[in-house]
Amino acid sequence: MGNVLIVGDTLRMPELRHEVPLGIPDSFVYAELDGRRIVVIHAMEATRVEALGTGVEVHTIDEFGADELRKSGLTRYEFQTQLNVQIATGLGIERASVPERFPTGAADALRAAGIELRVDQKHFDDQRRRKSAHELAGIRRAQKAAEAAMDVARGMLARAEADGDALALDGEPLTCERVQEVIQATLISHGAFGTDTIVSHGPQTAVGHEVGSGQIGANDVVLVDLFPFDVESGCFADMTRTFAIGDVDDEIRAWHALCLEALALATAAVGPGAHGGELHRLVSDFFSDRGFPTILTKRSGEVLRDGFYHVLGHGVGLEAHESPSLGLIGDELVSGDVIALEPGLYRYGFGGVRVEDLLHVTDDGYELLTNCPYELEVFP
């Protein structure tokens, strides 16, 4: 592998956060050049990066003519673009691999200056798949936060009482939004944060990423999908549980049992060398043999909204969804991967069930990172 160049900030560029494990909101330059790992950054952040002790060389933008550029009459957009060029040329970079999210403006300017850039996302994905100790610790913290929040959500559903056809808690309507609010507060208290937290009910549960809204029914199905990130590390967790409230259709109960069986089937096959595509096929065949449509059995071009209509899972780390893939086009698992497995069954307009666990792929198999009961029944 040759030289590497990344321009961006660590809040929006996971490739950069992997190399510089700090939350840095302003753009800076990271390079790998002839075995050196180099950061060029504003002086106010330099001390923080040096304190990481990761062996990266830290330079400030002042060493690359930032003061002169500020006085040259450039706009702030032109300043940043020209500074990137001066840093790259000053480091002696003639060609480098960059991630897909490399800024187009920076790429245009660098190429115009004669620097050859080649997009090689696989290199950056492969770098991030084997989680560092810092990242794995962050994933564990995020998962513990998710489990605490799931316990709170389950407790709210269990304590609720029927108020006609709907649920109430402490004399107030129990809505998806109310559960989401308490989940968020719980996550924050555990050093994590969640966006687009899913608490859906009824027919909403048939739509995979429907966030959910409205008052929960006295006889209802509720799907809770939590994918918070740990604030310290920026790393995510991911988990889903489905709950039955009151007198729920027996089909929901049957689907839940099948999803748990599919989850156990897939989990048992996880280990280094297992292929994500084959794991997806394993679960798809399991559901197909029981009469459910899947991505594998649908007609070409058909929009599938029922059955098992999504991939089995995905990698989890500095993004909620990252490599490896566990879909039709999958990746071979390697030791150090963290993956989510999430079999589900759905019927549009009726409802759905999904269960999801988080696993760490180890040298001799896997470690289950999720510690949360699977019970469907909740008795308000």
Secondary structure as GFF3:
##gff-version 3
##sequence-region A 1 380
A	DSSP	beta_strand	4	8	.	.	.	ID=ss1
A	DSSP	alpha_helix	14	19	.	.	.	ID=ss2
A	DSSP	beta_strand	28	33	.	.	.	ID=ss3
A	DSSP	beta_strand	36	41	.	.	.	ID=ss4
A	DSSP	alpha_helix	43	51	.	.	.	ID=ss5
A	DSSP	beta_strand	57	60	.	.	.	ID=ss6
A	DSSP	three_ten_helix	61	64	.	.	.	ID=ss7
A	DSSP	alpha_helix	66	70	.	.	.	ID=ss8
A	DSSP	alpha_helix	76	91	.	.	.	ID=ss9
A	DSSP	beta_strand	95	98	.	.	.	ID=ss10
A	DSSP	alpha_helix	104	112	.	.	.	ID=ss11
A	DSSP	beta_strand	116	119	.	.	.	ID=ss12
A	DSSP	alpha_helix	121	129	.	.	.	ID=ss13
A	DSSP	alpha_helix	133	159	.	.	.	ID=ss14
A	DSSP	beta_strand	161	163	.	.	.	ID=ss15
A	DSSP	beta_strand	166	169	.	.	.	ID=ss16
A	DSSP	beta_strand	172	173	.	.	.	ID=ss17
A	DSSP	alpha_helix	176	189	.	.	.	ID=ss18
A	DSSP	beta_strand	192	193	.	.	.	ID=ss19
A	DSSP	beta_strand	198	201	.	.	.	ID=ss20
A	DSSP	three_ten_helix	202	206	.	.	.	ID=ss21
A	DSSP	beta_strand	220	226	.	.	.	ID=ss22
A	DSSP	beta_strand	229	230	.	.	.	ID=ss23
A	DSSP	beta_strand	239	245	.	.	.	ID=ss24
A	DSSP	alpha_helix	250	268	.	.	.	ID=ss25
A	DSSP	alpha_helix	276	288	.	.	.	ID=ss26
A	DSSP	beta_strand	313	315	.	.	.	ID=ss27
A	DSSP	beta_strand	322	326	.	.	.	ID=ss28
A	DSSP	beta_strand	338	341	.	.	.	ID=ss29
A	DSSP	beta_strand	344	347	.	.	.	ID=ss30
A	DSSP	beta_strand	351	354	.	.	.	ID=ss31
A	DSSP	beta_strand	357	362	.	.	.	ID=ss32
A	DSSP	beta_strand	365	368	.	.	.	ID=ss33
A	DSSP	beta_strand	377	378	.	.	.	ID=ss34
###
